[in-house]
Amino acid sequence: MLWKHLAAAGVVAAAILATPTVATATPAGAAVATAVPSVVYDSDMDFDDASTLALLCQEDKQHHIKLRAVTVVNDGFGTRGRSLTHARAILDQCGLSNVPIADGSDTGVNPPPPEAREMIERVLTGALADGSRPVPPATGSAPQLIAAAALSSSTPVTVLATGPLSNVAAALRIAGVAAKISRLYAMGGAFTVPGNLFGSTVGGFDNTQEANMWVDPAAPASVFGVMRRGSVRLVPLDATSHVPITPAYVDRLGGAARTDQARLVHSIVTQPDVASLITLGGLFWWDPLTAVSMLSYVDKTGDDPVTFQPQNISVTPTGASAGRTTVSPAGAPQNVGSTADQAEFEQSFLDQLNGN
């Protein structure tokens, strides 16, 4: 029961920086202080989560956002301990060593295939060269850190979640947290398109559901029900199917990279395991699309590449379709991405990685 951890979350909050401000000019030329939007990032540190964290690092460096905390789930596609190491390596590389990190949610209802975790570990270790780096100390548990970041912020925070929603669901059970989250952007679900294709190697999965929803089906159902009406922006496979990772864009990214963060993303998507899947047309910018959509909201720059529609979302709790997302009258009233503009996303992602 996480209620008893609220006091501990308050201790963790002491390690989180106060919401910063930047000076902006009024028409008369006088400087006024404007709060930088606060963002909390929760993921399972897959290859595209790592690319997303690189993007958020660059946005923080440009003072477009304040990255208040980074948390990882241990029940997703990353490897326990190594996911935390990869997150810290990315933060250190971009000069954000002060950002607190934590992990949590050790077990999920439906564990991902071991070979998928092994591949992700090869990719990130190859791109980050952190194979010998020890697991860094965590700032409490992930739910405690999410709660502390929200409760200690002078302004509402935006949460970006690109893995199973286990940590977020646990954090929302702590009193007062939901009220401090202005919006939740989450990658997950499949409505009018097929789910992820794991094949016959995974039992209890009928390919109607997206993987993040399937790992811990109770978590998204809880989150969508607890969050205020319309405060969730869910980016499902319906939208991400419009942003495949293409060899042409990988080449464009490599040629135009001007920052360490852009070069890191290029290194990730040119690792042999990833490159072969890109050639086969099997990979998409799942998590970066969700992040770019979120950034269009928090920093008010650029058009949102995702088109959202209000829907009542239900999540199948058990069985072969566990984690399947559907629209039903009894579902939670939130917002679902129906499509995405590939050109808008690709340009925004490149510009933001380069600090433009």
N, C-alpha and C positions, 0 to 999 in steps of 0.2 A: 504494500500500500504506500503510494508515494506522498500521501499527505504529510507523513511524519518527516519527510525530507525537505519540507519547505524552509525550515530553519537552516539546513545545510545549504540550500539553494541561495539563501541570503548571504552565507559566507562566501560562496562562489562568486556572488555578485560583486564583492569587493575587488575581485581581480579584473573586472570588466571596466573599460574606460567609459567615462561619462560621454553622453552624446555630444559630438563636436559640432562646431559651427563654422561656416565660411562666410566671408564678407562678399556681398554682392552690391553692385552700384544701383542707386535709384536714378530716375530720370534727371534729378537735380545734381547727381554726382556724389551724393552722400553715401557712405558705406553703411550697410545694415547687416546684422547677423542673421543667417539663415541656417536652420538645422539641417545637417546632412542626413539623408534617410538611413535608418538602421536596418541591417539585414542579418538574419541568422540562416546559415546554410547547413542542411542535414542531407547526407547522401550515403550510398554504400560503396563509394570510391571505385566504381567501374572505370573504364577508360574514358567515357564521356563525362562522368562526374569529375574526374581529374581535370579534364579540359575546361569544365565549367568553373572549377575552383580557380584555375589560372585566369579566367575571364573576370571573376569577382575580385581577385587580387589587383588586377589592372584598374578596375573601376574604383577600388578603394584608393589606390595610389593617385588617381586623378581627382580624388575627393568628390566623386559622384555618389558614393555610398560610404557608410561606415560598416565594415564587416565585424559584427560584434562577437560572433562565435561560430565555430565550425564543429559539427558533430557527425559521427558515422555510426551506422548500424552494423552489427556483426552478423545479422541474419540475411544479408543480401549477397551480392556477387563479389564483394571484396573478401579478403582473408583477415581473420581476427588478428589484431596487433599490427599487421602489415598495413592495413587501411589507415590506421592512425599515423603510422610512420610516413606513408605517402602524403597524407594531408599536411603533416608538419614540414616535410621536405619542400612542398610547393609553397607554403606560407613563408618559410625561411628564404627561399630563393627570391621571392619578390619583396623582401624586407618587412614582412608582417609577423615577425616572431612573437610579438606581444598578443596576437589573437589567441584566445583560449580555445582548446580543443578537448573533446571527450568522445568516448564511444559507449555503446550500450546495446540492449536488445540482443542478448547472446544467442537466443534460439528462435527460429521461426517455425510456423506450422509446417511449411513446405520448403525444405532446403533446396537451393539451386544445385544443378549438376556439379560434381566436383571438378570435372574437366573444364567447366566454364570459369570457376574460380582460379584454377591453375593457369589458364590462359591470361586472365586479367593480371595475375601476379607477374607473369613473365613480361607482359607489355609494360606495366608501370615500373617495374624494377629496371627494365631496359631503358626506358625514357628518362627516369629520374636518377639512375645510377646510385640507388640508396640501398643496395642489397645488404651491406654490412652495417647499416645504421640501426641502432637499437630502438625499441619501442619507446616513444617519448612519454613522460608522465602526463596523465590526463587531469583536467580540471574538474574533478568530480565525475558523476555519471552524465551521460548525454541528456537524459530528461531534465536533470537538475540544472545543467548548463543552459539548456534552452529556456527553462523557466527563469533562471537568474538574469539572462540577457534581456528577456521581455520585461520582467518586473523592475529591473534597475534602470530601464530606459526612460528618459523624460518624455519621449514621444512614442507612439505606437510603432511596433516593428513589423517588417515584412519577413515572412519565413519562406524560404525556397527549399523544397524537399524533392530530391530526385532518386530516392531509393524507396524501399518499403517504409511505410509510415509508422513503424513501431515506436521509434523515439518520440515523434511528434504526438502520437496518441497518449503516451505516458506523460509527457509534459503537460498536455491539456487537462490532465486529471488533477493538476496542482492548482489550488484556488487562485483566481485572478489572472491566470496566464492567457486564457482565451480573449479576455477583454483587452489585453495589451497587444494583440496581433491584428494589424489592420487588414492584411490579406495573407493568404497562403497560396503560393503557386506550387503545384505538385505535378510531376510527370507520372502518368499512369493511366491505365484503363484502355478499353477498346469497345466502341459502341457499334459502329456501322461497318467495321473492318474486322478481319480475323485477328486473333491474339498472336502472341509470340509463338514461334514454332520450335519446340524443344525436341519433337520427334518421340520415338518409342522408348528412349532411355530414361524418361521421367514418368514415373507412375502417378496416377491421379491428376493428370493434366490433359484436358481435351482440346487445347489450342483455341479456346474461345476467349481466354483471358490474357491480360498483359502481365508480365512477370512480377513487377513491383506489387501489384494487387494480390497476386497469387501467393507470394511468400508468407504474408500475414493478413489474411482477408478481414479479420476482425478490426484491424487497425484503421484502414480507410473508412470502414462503416462508422466507426466511432468518431473519427476526425470530422467527417462530413456532417455528422449529426450535431456535434458540439459547436463547431464554428458558426458564427452568425450567418444568417441567410445571405447568399450572394457574395460572401467574403472569400470563397475558395475559387481559384482558377485552375481547373484540371486540364492538363495538356495530354490528351490520350494519343494512341497510335493513329487515330483518325487524322490528327493534325501533323504528327511527326512523319507520317508516310509521305508527306510532301517535301521533306528536306533530307533526301538521301545524301550520304557522304560519297561524292563522286571523285574519281581520279583527277578530273580537271580542276575541281575546287581545291583539292589537296595541293596540286601544283601551284595554283594561284596563291594559296596561303603561304607556301614555302617561299615563293618569289617576292611576296609583299611583306613578309614578317619583318617588323622593325623593333620589336621589343622581346625581352626574354620570355614573356608569357605567350606571345604568338609563336615563337620558335619552339616552346615546349609543346604546345598543341600540335604543331607540325611533326615534332618528334614522336608524339604518342600515336598519331594516325599513320605514321610511316613505319612503325614497328612491324616486323614480318607477319605476325598473327593477324593484326588489324588490316594491314595492306591487302592480304589475300582475301579477306572477307569483303573489303571494299570493292575489289575487282569483281567479285561474284555478285555484287549489288545487294549485300545482306546487312549493311550497317546504315544507320541514320543518326542525325544530330539530335537524338532524343532529349538529352538534358540541356545542352546549350540552347536549343530552341526555347525551352521553358525559361531559362535564365534571361535570354534576350527579351522575351515577352515581359518578364518581371521588371527588367531594367527600364523598359519603355514606360512603365507605371511609376516607378520610384523616382527616376530622375527627369521625367517629363520631356525626354528628348527622343526624337525619332518616332516612326509609326510602329505600332504593335504588329509583328508579322503573323500573329495568331488571331483568328476570328472566333469569338466566344458567343455561345448561346446559353441562356438560362435553361437549366434542365433539373429535373428531380432525379437524383442519382441513387441507385440501389446497388449493393454489392452482394453477390452470392456467397454465403458463409462457408459452405462445406460441399463435399462431393467432387466429382470430376470437373465441375465448372467453378470450383471455389476461386473467388477473386474476380469473377466475371462482373463487369459493370454494365448496367442496363438503366434505361429510363422508365420510371414507373410512378404513378400518382403518389405512392407511399414513400418515395425516396426523399432524400435531403435536398432542399432547393439551393443549388449552387450553380456554377458556370462551367461549361464544357467547351473546349476548343474543337471546332468542327473542321477547320482547314488551316493552311498556313501558306504564306507567300515566300517561296524559296529565294527569289532574288532579294527581297527585302531582308530576310534573315541573313543570307550570306554576306551582304554588304555590311549590315550592322555588326555582325559577329567579327568580321575582319577589322572594321573601324575601331570597335571597342577594344579588341585585343591589342591593337596598335596605339591605343591611347588617344585616338582622334576624337 
